Amino acid sequence: MEPVGRTGRRASGPTRGPAIEAVGLVKEFERGRRTIWQRIRGEADQRERFRAVDGVDLRVERGEIFGMLGPNGAGKTTTMRMLATLLEPTAGSARVLGIDVVAEPREVRRRMGAVLSDGRSVYWKLTARENLEYFAALYHVPAAESRARVTRALETVRLTDRADDYVERFSTGMRQRLVLARALLPDPEILLLDEPTVGLDPQSARDLRERVVELRGEGRTVLLTTHYMEEADQLCDRIAIVDHGRVVALDTPTGLKRTIAATEVVRLELSGGEPESAVLDRLARGGSIAHSARENGALNVTIHCRSARDFVPAAFDAARATGATINHVEVVPVTLEDVFLSLTGRALRE
């Protein structure tokens, strides 16, 4: 028997194979511009081509929440737009539910819902219900099903009690939930969520994450992008870490953190101590220095170690021996931020 979600939605199409599969996906853009006057004068084209996505391979299984984690500009949104058929790949291939995104874009769009970071996605001068009724017609939802779909979408995102209020009166979090409701109108098997919690307050972000987990419980597949490591760790079954248009690591959150040869992370803020290399050399005897940088005259150092209880006293000894002073100590468990740092040599937010 075919699987049926909590909404009564029966999975369509082949039930075997991945939900999303991308192989060698590339997207190139031109940097700069060539004016009409340059063309008339016959000047050489000085525009440069650069790769926003550079050979991405992905396999997203059905029914999982799969995250793409990386800093702004890493290529996450460009990848999502290619999968959503809004951009055509320069090279490589991508299939959604076994359907080629270039050969059959309409069929791909029919089976997916997308929340992309493209500014206003709903009409503020309409009510929540009016917005969804409009988009239901736009998505060719059968008239006989439209009212039920709108009602169910409002219930899913907990906006039933505000359905007839104008969107301009909504908070940012409520508007984002309405955008998610809009994406659910076609009753999609796959949801693409691009930075869904950006700009939301902590409570709104937590509420939206809860809705995403519920959608997985209905049997849907969710592909999301984020640069919030805590969000990726809490939500995702598997994560692809993306940097400069490439997937640099892919595993479960636990599997990624196991790649760090440490159980704890110590962050130090030091002042004084010249030369800087002397104190770093002594600190390196007790652990692995993942990152060091000067900010506002202080030296900030991140060290991966087996035991903070053993390392911290040794760090104070190293500081005293080199004339440095430790102003602040923070001990934290290994996070996805540390994984990104070890893979790229820079912090996720740099």
C-alpha positions as CSV (number, residue, x, y, z in Angstrom):
1,M,0.0,0.0,0.0
2,E,1.2,3.5,-0.8
3,P,2.1,5.7,2.2
4,V,-0.5,8.2,3.3
5,G,0.4,11.3,5.4
6,R,-1.6,12.8,8.2
7,T,-3.4,15.1,5.8
8,G,-4.6,12.1,3.8
9,R,-2.2,12.9,1.0
10,R,-1.2,9.8,-0.9
11,A,2.3,9.9,-2.3
12,S,2.2,10.1,-6.1
13,G,4.8,9.0,-8.7
14,P,7.4,6.3,-8.1
15,T,7.9,5.5,-4.4
16,R,11.4,4.3,-4.8
17,G,14.5,6.3,-5.3
18,P,15.6,9.6,-3.8
19,A,13.4,12.7,-3.5
20,I,16.2,14.9,-4.9
21,E,19.3,13.9,-6.8
22,A,21.9,16.4,-8.2
23,V,25.0,15.4,-10.0
24,G,27.8,17.8,-10.8
25,L,25.5,20.8,-10.6
26,V,27.2,24.0,-11.8
27,K,25.9,27.6,-12.2
28,E,28.0,30.3,-13.7
29,F,27.2,34.0,-13.7
30,E,28.9,37.0,-15.3
31,R,30.5,39.6,-13.1
32,G,30.3,43.2,-14.3
33,R,28.4,44.8,-17.2
34,R,28.8,45.7,-20.8
35,T,27.0,48.9,-21.8
36,I,25.5,49.7,-25.2
37,W,28.2,52.3,-25.8
38,Q,30.9,49.7,-25.3
39,R,29.2,47.5,-27.8
40,I,28.8,50.3,-30.3
41,R,32.5,51.2,-30.0
42,G,33.4,47.6,-30.4
43,E,35.3,47.4,-27.1
44,A,36.3,44.0,-25.9
45,D,33.9,42.3,-23.4
46,Q,35.7,42.6,-20.0
47,R,33.1,40.7,-18.0
48,E,34.3,37.8,-16.0
49,R,32.5,34.5,-15.4
50,F,32.4,33.0,-11.9
51,R,30.9,29.9,-10.5
52,A,28.3,30.4,-7.7
53,V,27.8,26.6,-7.6
54,D,30.7,24.5,-8.6
55,G,30.0,20.8,-9.0
56,V,27.4,20.1,-6.3
57,D,26.4,16.4,-5.7
58,L,23.3,15.9,-3.5
59,R,21.1,12.9,-2.7
60,V,18.1,13.7,-0.5
61,E,16.1,10.7,0.7
62,R,12.3,10.7,0.9
63,G,10.8,11.7,4.2
64,E,14.0,13.4,5.6
65,I,14.8,16.9,6.6
66,F,18.0,17.7,4.7
67,G,20.0,20.9,5.4
68,M,22.5,22.9,3.5
69,L,24.6,24.8,6.0
70,G,27.0,27.5,5.0
71,P,27.7,31.3,5.1
72,N,26.0,33.9,2.9
73,G,27.4,33.6,-0.6
74,A,28.2,29.9,-0.4
75,G,25.9,29.0,-3.2
76,K,23.0,27.6,-1.1
77,T,20.3,29.8,-2.6
78,T,21.5,29.4,-6.1
79,T,21.3,25.6,-5.7
80,M,17.8,25.9,-4.3
81,R,16.7,28.0,-7.3
82,M,18.0,25.5,-9.8
83,L,16.1,22.7,-8.0
84,A,13.0,24.9,-8.0
85,T,13.4,25.3,-11.8
86,L,13.9,29.1,-11.4
87,L,17.5,29.0,-12.7
88,E,18.8,26.6,-15.4
89,P,22.1,24.9,-14.6
90,T,25.1,25.7,-16.6
91,A,26.2,22.1,-16.3
92,G,25.3,18.9,-14.4
93,S,21.9,17.5,-13.8
94,A,19.2,17.4,-11.1
95,R,16.1,15.3,-10.7
96,V,13.2,15.8,-8.3
97,L,11.2,12.7,-7.6
98,G,12.9,11.2,-10.6
99,I,11.8,14.2,-12.9
100,D,14.5,16.2,-14.7
101,V,14.3,19.9,-13.6
102,V,15.4,21.1,-17.1
103,A,13.4,18.8,-19.3
104,E,10.1,18.9,-17.3
105,P,10.1,22.0,-15.1
106,R,6.3,22.3,-14.9
107,E,5.9,18.7,-13.5
108,V,8.6,19.4,-11.0
109,R,6.9,22.6,-9.8
110,R,3.6,20.8,-9.6
111,R,5.1,18.4,-7.0
112,M,7.0,20.9,-4.8
113,G,6.4,23.9,-2.6
114,A,9.0,26.5,-2.1
115,V,9.7,29.3,0.4
116,L,12.5,31.3,-1.2
117,S,14.2,34.4,0.2
118,D,12.9,36.7,-2.5
119,G,11.4,39.6,-0.5
120,R,7.6,40.0,-0.2
121,S,5.9,36.7,-1.0
122,V,2.4,37.6,0.0
123,Y,0.1,40.6,-0.4
124,W,-0.1,42.8,2.6
125,K,-3.3,44.6,1.6
126,L,-5.2,41.2,1.6
127,T,-6.2,39.0,4.4
128,A,-4.4,35.7,5.1
129,R,-7.4,33.8,3.7
130,E,-7.6,36.0,0.6
131,N,-3.9,35.5,-0.1
132,L,-4.2,31.8,0.0
133,E,-7.4,31.8,-2.1
134,Y,-5.5,33.8,-4.7
135,F,-2.5,31.6,-4.7
136,A,-4.7,28.4,-4.8
137,A,-6.2,29.7,-8.1
138,L,-2.7,30.6,-9.3
139,Y,-1.5,27.0,-8.5
140,H,-4.5,25.5,-10.4
141,V,-5.9,23.9,-7.2
142,P,-9.3,22.4,-8.3
143,A,-12.1,24.8,-7.2
144,A,-13.8,21.9,-5.4
145,E,-10.7,21.5,-3.2
146,S,-9.6,25.1,-2.8
147,R,-11.6,25.9,0.4
148,A,-10.5,22.8,2.2
149,R,-6.8,23.3,1.1
150,V,-6.8,26.9,2.4
151,T,-8.4,25.9,5.7
152,R,-5.9,23.0,6.2
153,A,-2.9,25.2,5.3
154,L,-4.0,27.8,7.9
155,E,-4.5,25.1,10.5
156,T,-1.0,23.7,9.8
157,V,0.7,27.0,10.4
158,R,-1.6,27.9,13.4
159,L,-3.1,31.0,11.7
160,T,-6.8,30.0,11.7
161,D,-7.7,32.6,14.3
162,R,-6.1,35.4,12.2
163,A,-7.3,34.1,8.8
164,D,-9.4,37.2,8.1
165,D,-6.9,39.8,9.4
166,Y,-4.9,41.9,6.9
167,V,-1.4,40.7,6.4
168,E,0.0,44.2,7.0
169,R,-1.0,43.7,10.7
170,F,1.0,40.5,11.0
171,S,4.3,40.2,12.7
172,T,7.3,39.1,10.7
173,G,7.0,35.6,12.1
174,M,3.3,35.3,11.2
175,R,4.0,36.5,7.7
176,Q,6.6,33.8,7.3
177,R,4.2,31.2,8.5
178,L,1.7,32.4,5.9
179,V,4.4,32.0,3.2
180,L,4.8,28.4,4.4
181,A,1.0,28.0,4.2
182,R,1.1,29.2,0.6
183,A,3.8,26.7,-0.2
184,L,1.6,23.9,1.2
185,L,-1.4,24.7,-1.0
186,P,-0.4,22.3,-3.9
187,D,-0.1,19.6,-1.2
188,P,3.5,19.0,-2.3
189,E,5.6,16.0,-1.6
190,I,8.7,18.1,-1.3
191,L,9.3,21.5,0.4
192,L,12.2,23.8,-0.3
193,L,12.8,26.3,2.5
194,D,15.5,28.9,1.9
195,E,16.7,30.5,5.1
196,P,13.2,30.2,6.6
197,T,13.9,31.7,10.0
198,V,16.1,34.7,8.9
199,G,14.9,37.9,10.7
200,L,12.5,36.1,13.1
201,D,12.6,36.5,16.8
202,P,13.5,33.4,18.9
203,Q,9.9,32.4,19.7
204,S,8.8,32.8,16.0
205,A,11.8,30.8,14.8
206,R,11.1,28.0,17.3
207,D,7.5,27.9,16.2
208,L,8.4,27.7,12.5
209,R,10.9,24.9,13.3
210,E,8.2,22.9,15.1
211,R,5.9,23.3,12.0
212,V,8.7,21.9,9.8
213,V,9.1,18.8,12.0
214,E,5.4,18.3,11.8
215,L,5.6,18.4,8.0
216,R,8.2,15.6,8.1
217,G,5.8,13.6,10.3
218,E,3.2,13.9,7.4
219,G,5.7,12.1,5.2
220,R,7.0,15.1,3.3
221,T,10.6,15.7,2.3
222,V,12.1,19.0,3.4
223,L,15.3,20.6,1.9
224,L,16.3,23.7,3.8
225,T,19.2,26.1,3.7
226,T,20.5,28.0,6.8
227,H,23.6,29.7,8.2
228,Y,22.4,29.0,11.7
229,M,24.3,26.1,13.0
230,E,22.0,25.5,16.0
231,E,19.0,25.3,13.6
232,A,20.7,22.8,11.3
233,D,21.8,20.7,14.4
234,Q,18.2,20.6,15.8
235,L,16.2,20.1,12.7
236,C,18.2,18.1,10.1
237,D,18.5,14.4,9.7
238,R,21.6,15.0,7.4
239,I,23.6,18.1,6.6
240,A,25.7,19.2,3.6
241,I,28.2,21.9,4.6
242,V,28.7,24.2,1.6
243,D,31.5,26.7,1.0
244,H,32.4,28.6,-2.2
245,G,29.9,26.7,-4.2
246,R,31.0,23.2,-3.2
247,V,29.9,20.6,-0.7
248,V,32.8,20.1,1.6
249,A,31.2,17.6,4.0
250,L,28.0,15.6,4.2
251,D,26.7,13.5,7.1
252,T,24.4,13.5,10.1
253,P,25.0,16.2,12.6
254,T,26.5,13.7,15.0
255,G,28.7,12.2,12.3
256,L,30.0,15.6,11.3
257,K,30.9,16.5,14.8
258,R,32.7,13.2,15.2
259,T,35.2,14.4,12.6
260,I,36.7,16.8,15.1
261,A,39.4,15.0,17.1
262,A,38.2,16.6,20.4
263,T,35.4,16.4,22.9
264,E,35.5,20.1,24.0
265,V,36.3,23.5,22.7
266,V,38.0,26.2,24.7
267,R,37.8,29.8,23.6
268,L,40.3,32.2,25.1
269,E,40.7,36.0,25.1
270,L,44.3,37.1,25.8
271,S,46.1,40.4,26.1
272,G,49.8,41.2,26.1
273,G,52.3,38.5,25.5
274,E,54.8,39.3,22.7
275,P,55.5,37.8,20.4
276,E,52.1,36.3,19.6
277,S,53.6,33.1,18.2
278,A,55.2,32.3,21.5
279,V,51.9,32.0,23.4
280,L,50.3,30.1,20.5
281,D,53.1,27.6,20.4
282,R,52.7,26.9,24.1
283,L,48.9,26.6,23.9
284,A,49.3,24.2,21.0
285,R,51.1,21.7,23.3
286,G,47.8,21.0,25.0
287,G,45.4,21.0,22.1
288,S,44.8,21.8,18.5
289,I,44.5,25.5,17.7
290,A,41.5,25.8,15.3
291,H,41.5,29.6,15.0
292,S,43.3,32.7,16.2
293,A,42.7,36.3,15.4
294,R,43.2,39.8,16.9
295,E,40.1,41.8,17.7
296,N,40.2,45.2,19.4
297,G,43.7,44.6,20.6
298,A,42.9,41.2,22.2
299,L,44.0,37.8,20.9
300,N,41.1,35.4,20.5
301,V,42.0,31.7,20.3
302,T,39.8,28.7,19.7
303,I,41.4,25.4,20.8
304,H,40.1,21.8,20.4
305,C,41.0,19.5,23.2
306,R,40.2,16.2,24.9
307,S,39.7,17.6,28.4
308,A,39.1,21.3,29.2
309,R,39.7,20.4,32.9
310,D,43.3,19.5,32.0
311,F,43.8,22.1,29.3
312,V,42.7,25.3,31.0
313,P,45.2,25.3,33.9
314,A,47.9,24.6,31.3
315,A,46.7,27.5,29.3
316,F,47.1,29.9,32.3
317,D,50.6,28.5,32.8
318,A,51.4,29.1,29.1
319,A,50.1,32.7,29.3
320,R,52.1,33.5,32.4
321,A,55.3,32.1,30.9
322,T,54.9,34.3,27.8
323,G,53.8,37.5,29.7
324,A,50.2,37.2,28.5
325,T,47.0,37.6,30.5
326,I,43.9,35.5,30.0
327,N,40.9,37.8,30.3
328,H,38.1,35.3,29.4
329,V,37.7,31.6,29.2
330,E,34.7,29.8,27.6
331,V,34.3,26.0,27.4
332,V,31.7,24.6,25.0
333,P,31.0,21.2,23.4
334,V,31.9,20.6,19.8
335,T,29.4,22.3,17.4
336,L,28.9,22.4,13.7
337,E,30.7,25.8,13.8
338,D,33.8,23.9,14.8
339,V,33.3,21.5,12.0
340,F,33.1,24.3,9.5
341,L,36.1,26.0,11.0
342,S,38.2,22.8,10.7
343,L,37.1,22.3,7.1
344,T,37.5,25.9,5.8
345,G,39.9,27.6,8.2
346,R,37.3,30.3,8.9
347,A,34.3,30.8,11.1
348,L,30.8,30.3,9.6
349,R,29.9,33.9,10.0
350,E,33.0,35.4,8.5
